[in-house]
Amino acid sequence: MTLRWIKHAVTFSVISLITFPASAQDDKLAVVASFSIIGDFAYQVGGDHIELDTLVGPDGDAHVYEPKPADAMALARADVVLTNGLELEGFMNRLVTASGTEADIVTLTDHVQTREEPGGGHYHFVNGEAIFHAGAHDPHAWQSVVNAKIYVEGIREAFCAADADGCEQYEANAERYLAELDTLDSEIRDSIAALPESNRTVVVGHSAFGYYEAEYGIRFLSPQGVSTESEASAADVAGLIRQMREANARGIFAENISDSRLVEQIAREAGIDVAGVLYSDALSPAGGPAPDYLTMMRHNTHAITSALASD
């Protein structure tokens, strides 16, 4: 998809908006969220007062997403654009430029205490290949509920700044949701506190859970850095399995957004079963195990603690 084509699509959309009557939704705050987890936060705060477009949907990977003309059109008519930042959405800068949007671009990690990325980035497995995503800081800050509250507070401020008339409702919605996040945070801490200190290590497909690890005390091993080839060598896998045994890792998980072949290879070599799927960078579709952030975090925590509590 070329930048020229996206610009052409945006020009056409602007002509369409001038030519045709305004919709009944024009009085709503037009919001674009970069991916599904931020989209859920935006909905929780905005409710029926916003018209929401989410660029990278359920099970989608924002690391490798390629924007479409419709995405540029959504930005062109937006009042507020919500992004994660920390180089998660590599497509966003060029999409903002192509769209010509005058929306407020809000980076929700601006007030988060970020973690440095070991090695300046991390690998992500796509179609059997290890793709390196460079970045000085770990972008997956939402994996700590404490940070999720910072995202929500930033969204509340952005919506109030863009729509003063709706601010009272945004504040009420945010307060309700922040209380639900407090409850969730306590639930996760209580679940993990019940585990022996020696049983708190699992394996995941890519390094997306560093903030969860720092906040809640679960150690995540990852094949990130094990190999930059489509399949890890026998020596690579043996090294990770040795690490797993030394750390008493009792669960290995695939991810909803990532190629599971390397995880399955490691599980076979280790002689254990894949314990399930964790939701790292995207929600599930509606009706799935993780259609919203609260459910996602509960699903992940239950899957992890169940695997670690098993004999």
C-alpha positions, 0 to 999 in steps of 0.5 A, spaced: 500 500 500 503 506 497 503 513 501 500 516 494 494 511 494 492 512 502 492 520 500 488 519 494 483 515 499 483 520 504 482 526 499 476 522 496 473 521 503 473 528 504 469 530 498 464 524 500 463 528 507 462 535 503 457 532 498 453 527 502 449 529 508 452 529 515 450 522 519 446 522 526 453 520 529 456 527 528 455 530 535 459 524 538 466 525 539 470 521 533 475 517 536 481 512 533 484 507 537 490 504 534 489 497 537 484 492 540 486 493 548 486 501 547 479 500 543 476 497 549 479 502 554 476 508 550 469 504 550 469 504 557 471 511 558 467 514 552 461 509 552 455 511 547 458 518 547 464 516 542 464 514 535 470 509 535 474 506 530 479 501 532 485 500 527 488 493 529 482 488 531 482 482 535 487 477 534 491 482 530 498 484 531 500 491 531 507 490 530 506 488 523 500 491 521 499 495 514 494 500 514 489 501 509 486 507 506 480 506 510 484 507 516 487 514 513 480 516 512 478 514 520 484 519 522 482 524 517 475 525 521 477 523 528 477 528 534 482 524 538 487 518 536 489 514 541 496 510 541 500 506 545 507 509 543 514 506 545 514 504 537 509 499 538 505 501 532 510 502 527 505 504 522 502 510 526 507 516 524 506 515 516 499 514 517 498 520 521 502 524 515 498 521 510 491 522 513 492 530 514 489 529 520 488 535 525 486 530 531 489 530 538 494 525 537 495 522 545 500 517 547 498 513 553 504 511 555 507 518 556 506 517 564 508 510 564 514 508 568 517 504 562 522 498 562 528 498 558 528 492 552 534 487 553 538 488 547 534 494 544 528 490 542 525 483 541 523 478 537 516 476 534 515 470 530 510 471 524 509 465 519 515 461 522 520 467 522 523 471 527 522 478 526 526 483 530 522 489 533 527 494 535 526 499 541 529 502 547 523 501 551 518 495 552 512 497 549 507 492 553 505 496 559 498 494 559 500 488 562 500 491 569 494 493 571 497 499 575 499 502 568 492 500 565 489 505 570 494 510 567 492 509 560 485 510 562 486 516 566 490 519 560 483 517 555 479 521 560 483 527 560 483 527 552 476 526 552 474 532 556 479 536 553 476 535 546 469 535 548 467 539 555 460 538 554 461 530 555 466 531 560 462 529 566 460 523 563 467 521 561 469 522 568 463 518 571 465 512 566 472 512 568 471 512 575 467 506 575 472 503 570 478 505 575 474 501 581 474 495 577 481 495 575 483 496 582 479 490 584 482 486 578 489 488 580 487 485 587 485 479 584 491 477 580 496 479 586 491 474 591 492 469 585 499 469 585 500 470 592 497 463 593 503 460 589 509 457 592 515 462 590 519 456 587 513 455 582 513 462 579 516 461 572 512 460 565 515 460 558 511 464 552 512 465 545 515 472 545 517 477 551 510 481 552 509 480 559 515 484 562 510 489 566 506 483 568 513 480 571 515 486 574 508 487 577 506 481 580 512 476 580 511 471 575 517 470 571 517 469 563 522 465 559 521 466 552 525 463 545 526 471 544 533 471 542 534 463 542 534 464 534 533 468 528 532 463 524 525 460 522 526 454 527 531 454 533 537 449 532 537 443 537 542 447 541 538 453 542 532 449 544 536 445 549 539 451 552 532 454 553 530 447 556 536 447 561 533 454 563 526 451 564 528 446 568 533 450 573 527 455 574 522 449 575 518 452 569 511 448 569 507 451 563 509 453 556 504 458 552 502 460 545 500 467 544 494 469 540 497 474 535 504 469 534 506 463 530 506 457 535 511 453 531 517 454 535 513 454 542 510 447 540 517 445 538 520 447 545 514 443 548 516 437 544 523 437 546 521 438 553 516 433 554 511 437 556 504 439 553 503 447 551 498 449 557 494 454 553 494 460 549 495 467 553 493 474 550 498 479 550 498 484 544 490 483 542 484 481 545 480 475 542 474 476 538 467 477 541 465 470 544 472 468 545 476 467 552 478 475 552 473 480 549 475 485 553 481 487 558 478 485 564 477 478 562 483 478 558 487 479 564 483 474 568 484 469 563 491 470 563 492 469 570 488 463 571 491 460 565 498 461 568 496 460 576 493 453 573 499 451 570 503 453 576 499 449 581 499 443 577 503 437 579 
